[in-house]
């Protein structure tokens, strides 16, 4: 019998009827379902709450229809006219401006000014929405969660995703969390006859991401901010992890992804090295920082002992281990911890992955200051000779 969800699942959500809650109210719900509270959206702000209150307000009073027409809308002030619509005969309408309703960010953003019935309704709705999250706030958050676990949009608007089977445990926890918040997350099994379509869509998604990164790197120059280079290197690592995930789930080859990312990584790393040796002045001129490095000609020597590794922009130092034939490297860097959490969501953390003749396992399980660990099995080979193989998993080898 074929295992259920062997080809992953289709995921979509529905958030109608969600009761507005403050982010603080949602934190214990997330913790109860083992969901990182960082997924909780930020409050959109009072200005957005005012707009939502106006859009939600019923404008009919005892059979009369009222219209809310904008007079002034800025980031700090909102004023609407309350207009009564009168139907005179079959071919004529009159509009009478009866009152205004307004909000200002200063001196007190909690106040809605106006004494008309419609203004009172807006005031009541605003008090219910202020400081709270509504359905619209969850759209971007859910899309971000889907991206982090390697899900791929099946439609251009991204409202239906394919979720790889390795991420289903996280999806089910997310499902329980969102249900308490007021968002229904649906899971639908991918039938075997549709697996080919999913494979095609996922392959196209990877290719599109690769092409986009290639175009971005082609436009790079050594004078751009180092943070931009670092951000792209982080993107490369995340796409590499997704490619490995898709290879395991759908049999999609990751060779081209690794080939392209490897080349882009070398280019960006080289530009970063050059950029760190330059000073870009406010007037756009560039000068080279003082250099005293003169390397003599030396013959190639055998690899030196490795005492540290790099991963996700962090340095891992060697630590003691009692496992025979295994090397242990640890880091407490927040970027490393965050990257491994993404691997956990994909079902890759803590699992041994083959890298040439060596095996590597990355996880967050250690004490404070050394939460993230990289375990390496070399089979007796000098780890310094496994540089290329380790790079295939995004791990750098340093002496």
C-alpha positions as a printed Julia matrix, in Angstrom:
399×3 Matrix{Float64}:
   0.0    0.0     0.0
   1.29   3.45   -0.87
   2.08   5.57    2.18
  -0.35   8.45    2.61
   1.12  11.85    1.72
   4.18  10.12    0.23
   4.24  12.8    -2.47
   3.54  15.62   -0.05
   0.36  17.61    0.39
  -1.49  20.59   -1.06
  -1.99  23.32    1.55
  -4.38  26.28    1.59
  -5.99  28.42    4.3
  -9.23  30.21    5.18
  -9.35  32.98    7.76
 -12.9   34.35    7.65
 -14.48  34.99   11.03
 -11.15  35.33   12.81
 -11.54  37.1    16.17
  -8.95  39.91   16.47
  -6.31  39.15   19.13
  -3.27  41.02   20.4
   0.15  39.51   19.57
   0.67  39.01   23.32
  -2.51  36.89   23.52
  -1.17  34.64   20.75
   2.28  33.92   22.21
   1.1   31.21   24.69
  -0.93  29.59   21.9
   2.21  29.33   19.74
   4.26  27.92   22.62
   1.57  25.35   23.37
   1.9   24.0    19.8
   5.73  24.22   19.78
   5.63  27.0    17.2
   8.27  29.71   17.41
   6.47  32.96   18.45
   8.53  34.77   15.82
   5.9   33.66   13.26
   3.31  35.92   14.91
   2.76  39.02   12.73
   3.46  42.48   14.08
   0.55  44.81   14.73
  -0.01  46.84   11.55
  -0.38  50.11   13.48
  -3.15  52.5    14.46
  -3.31  54.1    11.02
  -4.08  50.73    9.44
  -6.63  49.94   12.18
  -8.5   53.17   11.4
  -8.74  52.25    7.73
  -9.97  48.77    8.64
 -12.57  50.2    11.03
 -13.94  52.51    8.33
 -14.09  49.68    5.8
 -15.97  47.42    8.25
 -18.54  49.96    9.43
 -22.2   49.46    8.52
 -23.42  52.71    6.91
 -27.18  52.15    6.96
 -29.4   53.81    9.58
 -33.13  53.08    9.72
 -33.25  52.35    6.0
 -31.21  55.41    5.01
 -27.94  54.9     3.2
 -24.85  56.87    4.17
 -21.57  57.1     2.3
 -18.11  57.6     3.77
 -16.07  59.8     1.45
 -12.37  60.58    2.08
 -11.45  64.24    2.68
  -7.91  63.79    3.96
  -5.79  60.65    4.23
  -2.16  60.81    5.35
   0.05  58.65    7.55
  -0.85  60.82   10.57
  -4.38  62.04    9.85
  -7.62  60.63    8.44
 -10.8   62.63    7.8
 -13.94  61.32    6.12
 -17.19  63.01    5.25
 -20.41  61.3     6.31
 -22.77  61.81    3.37
 -26.46  60.95    3.34
 -27.7   59.64    0.0
 -31.26  60.63   -0.96
 -33.08  59.08   -3.87
 -35.49  61.59   -5.44
 -37.57  59.9    -8.11
 -36.32  57.28  -10.51
 -33.52  59.28  -12.09
 -32.03  61.56   -9.43
 -29.8   61.26   -6.34
 -28.93  63.93   -3.78
 -25.93  63.74   -1.46
 -26.02  65.78    1.75
 -22.83  66.18    3.81
 -24.04  65.71    7.4
 -20.87  65.38    9.47
 -17.22  64.38    9.54
 -15.29  61.7    11.37
 -11.55  62.04   11.94
  -8.49  60.48   13.54
  -5.03  61.92   14.28
  -1.88  60.21   15.48
  -1.19  63.16   17.82
  -1.85  63.92   20.6
  -3.94  60.79   21.31
  -4.2   58.08   18.6
  -6.91  56.24   20.55
  -9.49  58.95   19.83
 -11.98  59.0    16.95
 -13.59  62.43   16.68
 -17.2   62.88   15.58
 -20.65  62.61   17.19
 -22.66  61.21   14.27
 -24.09  57.69   14.57
 -21.73  56.5    11.84
 -18.79  58.07   13.7
 -19.84  56.25   16.87
 -19.9   52.96   14.98
 -16.4   53.61   13.6
 -15.21  54.49   17.12
 -16.54  51.19   18.49
 -15.02  49.11   15.68
 -11.67  50.91   16.0
 -11.52  50.12   19.73
 -12.08  46.45   18.88
  -9.32  46.42   16.25
  -6.7   48.68   17.83
  -3.61  46.75   18.9
  -4.96  43.5    17.47
  -4.24  41.22   14.53
  -6.86  40.48   11.88
  -7.11  38.03    8.98
  -5.13  40.2     6.56
  -2.15  40.24    8.93
  -1.71  36.48    8.66
  -1.45  36.29    4.85
   2.23  37.28    4.61
   3.15  35.3     7.73
   1.69  32.05    6.41
   3.43  32.59    3.05
   6.74  33.1     4.89
   6.21  29.9     6.9
   5.54  28.0     3.68
   8.71  29.31    2.08
  10.87  28.42    5.09
   9.77  24.77    5.05
  10.37  24.46    1.3
   6.74  24.65    0.18
   6.16  25.77   -3.42
   3.25  27.87   -4.69
   1.02  26.02   -7.15
  -0.65  29.24   -8.35
   0.8   32.61   -9.37
  -0.96  34.3    -6.43
   0.62  31.8    -4.04
  -2.62  30.88   -2.28
  -2.16  27.13   -2.71
   1.14  25.45   -1.88
   2.69  22.04   -2.31
   4.31  20.96    0.93
   7.07  18.3     0.88
   6.38  15.21    3.0
   9.41  15.91    5.23
   7.7   19.09    6.47
   4.31  17.6     7.31
   5.04  17.3    11.05
   5.65  21.04   11.2
   2.6   21.72    9.02
   0.37  19.77   11.42
   1.71  21.74   14.4
   1.15  24.94   12.44
  -2.36  23.72   11.6
  -3.22  23.29   15.28
  -1.77  26.68   16.18
  -3.61  28.53   13.41
  -6.88  26.77   14.29
  -6.77  28.34   17.77
  -5.93  31.72   16.26
  -8.89  31.48   13.88
  -7.24  30.43   10.61
  -8.18  27.08    9.09
  -5.33  25.32    7.32
  -6.38  22.55    4.93
  -4.24  19.57    3.87
  -5.06  17.6     0.72
  -3.14  14.52   -0.35
  -1.32  14.61   -3.7
  -2.74  11.78   -5.79
  -0.18   9.67   -7.65
  -1.47  10.84  -11.04
  -0.74  14.46  -10.02
   2.78  13.84   -8.74
   4.26  14.55  -12.18
   2.64  17.99  -12.28
   4.0   18.79   -8.81
   7.48  17.71   -9.86
   7.28  19.98  -12.91
   6.12  22.99  -10.87
   8.8   22.47   -8.21
  11.53  22.11  -10.84
  10.35  25.32  -12.53
  10.35  27.12   -9.17
  13.96  26.13   -8.47
  15.01  27.14  -11.98
  13.3   30.54  -11.61
  15.05  31.16   -8.31
  18.4   30.19   -9.8
  17.86  32.48  -12.8
  16.87  35.38  -10.54
  19.99  34.92   -8.42
  22.16  34.72  -11.54
  20.75  38.04  -12.81
  21.22  39.71   -9.42
  24.82  38.57   -9.11
  25.52  39.74  -12.69
  24.51  43.26  -11.58
  26.67  43.23   -8.45
  29.73  45.44   -8.09
  32.49  45.32   -5.49
  31.38  48.71   -4.12
  28.04  47.47   -2.77
  27.47  46.97    0.95
  29.01  43.82    2.48
  25.61  43.01    4.01
  24.2   42.55    0.49
  26.83  39.93   -0.32
  26.21  38.18    3.0
  22.45  38.15    2.37
  22.94  36.5    -1.03
  25.25  33.86    0.43
  22.5   33.09    2.95
  19.98  32.79    0.1
  22.28  30.38   -1.7
  22.43  28.16    1.37
  18.65  28.14    1.8
  18.07  27.25   -1.86
  20.7   24.5    -1.59
  18.81  23.05    1.39
  15.53  23.18   -0.53
  17.11  21.41   -3.52
  18.24  18.56   -1.27
  14.74  18.43    0.19
  13.11  18.19   -3.26
  15.61  15.59   -4.36
  14.62  13.36   -1.43
  10.87  14.0    -1.87
  10.43  13.95   -5.63
  13.69  12.63   -7.05
  14.47  16.0    -8.65
  18.17  16.19   -9.34
  20.06  18.77   -7.3
  23.19  18.64   -9.45
  22.42  21.73  -11.54
  21.37  23.66   -8.45
  24.66  22.83   -6.74
  26.64  23.64   -9.88
  25.01  27.08  -10.31
  25.03  27.95   -6.61
  28.64  26.86   -6.27
  29.65  29.19   -9.08
  27.58  32.08   -7.72
  28.95  31.48   -4.25
  32.52  31.71   -5.5
  31.76  34.95   -7.36
  29.99  36.59   -4.43
  32.62  35.44   -1.92
  35.35  36.86   -4.14
  33.52  40.19   -4.47
  33.0   40.26   -0.7
  36.72  39.72   -0.14
  37.49  42.59   -2.52
  34.79  44.82   -0.94
  36.21  44.33    2.54
  39.48  45.74    1.24
  37.85  48.89   -0.13
  36.53  52.11    1.38
  33.58  53.68   -0.46
  33.31  57.39    0.31
  30.14  59.49    0.36
  31.09  61.19   -2.9
  31.23  57.81   -4.63
  35.02  57.6    -4.83
  36.72  54.35   -3.84
  40.1   53.85   -2.17
  41.85  50.63   -1.21
  42.49  50.01    2.45
  46.1   49.71    3.62
  47.54  46.3     2.76
  50.82  44.86    4.01
  50.29  41.3     2.87
  53.11  39.85    0.77
  52.93  36.13    0.2
  56.19  34.33   -0.58
  56.25  31.51   -3.07
  55.81  28.27   -1.2
  55.26  24.74   -2.29
  51.92  23.13   -1.66
  51.88  21.31    1.66
  49.57  18.77    3.19
  46.39  20.14    4.81
  46.87  21.48    8.34
  44.75  20.32   11.25
  41.23  21.77   11.1
  40.04  23.53   14.25
  36.99  25.39   12.94
  34.21  25.26   10.34
  31.94  27.96    8.89
  28.22  27.63    8.21
  25.42  30.21    7.72
  27.95  33.02    8.22
  29.0   31.69   11.64
  32.25  30.12   12.88
  32.09  26.73   14.6
  34.96  25.8    16.91
  36.07  22.26   17.6
  34.82  20.72   20.84
  35.52  17.48   22.69
  33.51  14.41   21.76
  33.56  10.85   22.99
  32.2    9.4    19.76
  34.9    7.36   18.02
  35.59   8.46   14.42
  33.56  11.65   14.82
  34.52  15.34   15.06
  32.36  17.91   16.83
  32.19  21.66   16.1
  29.86  24.05   17.98
  28.54  27.63   17.76
  26.11  29.86   19.65
  25.75  32.36   16.8
  22.11  33.47   16.37
  22.32  33.23   12.56
  23.49  29.63   12.83
  20.69  28.81   15.29
  18.12  30.41   12.97
  19.43  28.53    9.92
  19.24  25.2    11.73
  15.66  25.97   12.81
  14.87  26.26    9.1
  16.51  22.85    8.57
  14.39  21.46   11.41
  11.23  22.66    9.65
  12.41  20.84    6.52
  13.13  17.63    8.43
  16.87  17.82    7.66
  18.32  18.84   11.03
  19.96  16.1    13.09
  20.12  13.73   10.14
  23.35  12.5     8.58
  23.9   13.83    5.07
  26.46  12.46    2.65
  29.1   14.87    1.37
  31.51  12.97   -0.84
  33.39  10.58    1.42
  32.28  12.28    4.63
  29.0   12.47    6.55
  27.67  15.57    8.29
  24.89  16.16   10.83
  23.77  19.67   11.84
  21.44  20.31   14.79
  20.44  22.64   17.65
  20.68  20.56   20.8
  23.53  21.83   22.91
  23.86  24.14   25.96
  23.65  27.93   25.83
  26.58  29.32   23.86
  26.99  26.1    21.92
  23.43  25.39   20.8
  24.32  24.58   17.21
  26.56  21.64   16.44
  28.12  20.16   13.32
  29.18  16.52   13.63
  31.5   15.12   11.0
  32.42  11.53   10.19
  35.41  11.31    7.88
  35.96   7.56    7.88
  39.57   8.13    8.89
  40.28  10.67    6.12
  41.95  13.99    6.97
  39.06  16.5     7.14
  41.22  19.1     5.43
  41.04  16.99    2.29
  37.21  17.11    2.31
  36.91  20.84    1.55
  35.06  20.44   -1.77
  32.72  17.8    -0.39
  31.87  19.94    2.65
  31.24  23.0     0.47
  28.51  21.01   -1.27
  26.53  21.25    1.98
  27.4   24.9     2.53
  30.05  24.16    5.17
  33.45  25.85    4.95
  36.63  24.26    6.3
  39.16  26.52    8.02
  42.44  25.74    9.74
